[in-house]
Amino acid sequence: MVATLTSEGQITIPVAIRQKLDIRKGDRVSFVGLPTMSSPMAMPQPEPSQP
């Protein structure tokens, strides 16, 4: 799958990926480049636990 970068520097994560990773509005996502990969990987970031 491919996402396109907008002129504002934003991307839309395809629905199938959002559903598979359970990413919802307001969730944070990290983009990680791995040495064995030619393109970065997106991973949801867990919310910090609240005391």
Contact map, one row per residue, 1 for C-alpha under 8 A:
111000000000010000000000000000000000000000000000000
111100000000010000000000000000000000000000000000000
111110000011110000000000000000000000000000000000000
011111000011000000000000000000000000000000000000000
001111111111000000000000000000000000000000000000000
000111111110000000000000000000000000000000000000000
000011111100000000000000000000000000000000000000000
000011111100000000000000000000000000000000000000000
000011111110000000000000000000000000000000000000000
000011111111000000000000000000000000000000000000000
001111001111100000000000000000000000000000000000000
001110000111110000000000000000000000000000000000000
001000000011111011000000000000000000000000000000000
111000000001111111000000000000000000000000000000000
000000000000111111100000000000000000000000000000000
000000000000011111110000000000000000000000000000000
000000000000111111111000000000000000000000000000000
000000000000111111111111000000000000000000000000000
000000000000001111111110000000000000000000000000000
000000000000000111111110000000000000000000000000000
000000000000000011111110000000000000000000110000000
000000000000000001111111000000000000000000000000000
000000000000000001111111101000000000000000010000000
000000000000000001000111111000000000000000000000000
000000000000000000000011111000000000000000000000000
000000000000000000000001111100000000000000000000000
000000000000000000000011111110000000000000011000000
000000000000000000000000011111000000000000011100000
000000000000000000000000001111100000000001111000000
000000000000000000000000000111110000000001111000000
000000000000000000000000000011111000000111100000000
000000000000000000000000000001111100000111100000000
000000000000000000000000000000111110111110000000000
000000000000000000000000000000011111111110000000000
000000000000000000000000000000001111110000000000000
000000000000000000000000000000000111110000000000000
000000000000000000000000000000001111111100000000000
000000000000000000000000000000001111111100000000000
000000000000000000000000000000001100111110000000000
000000000000000000000000000000111100111111000000000
000000000000000000000000000000111100001111100000000
000000000000000000000000000011110000000111110000000
000000000000000000001000000011110000000011111000000
000000000000000000001010001111000000000001111100000
000000000000000000000000001111000000000000111110000
000000000000000000000000000100000000000000011111000
000000000000000000000000000000000000000000001111100
000000000000000000000000000000000000000000000111110
000000000000000000000000000000000000000000000011111
000000000000000000000000000000000000000000000001111
000000000000000000000000000000000000000000000000111
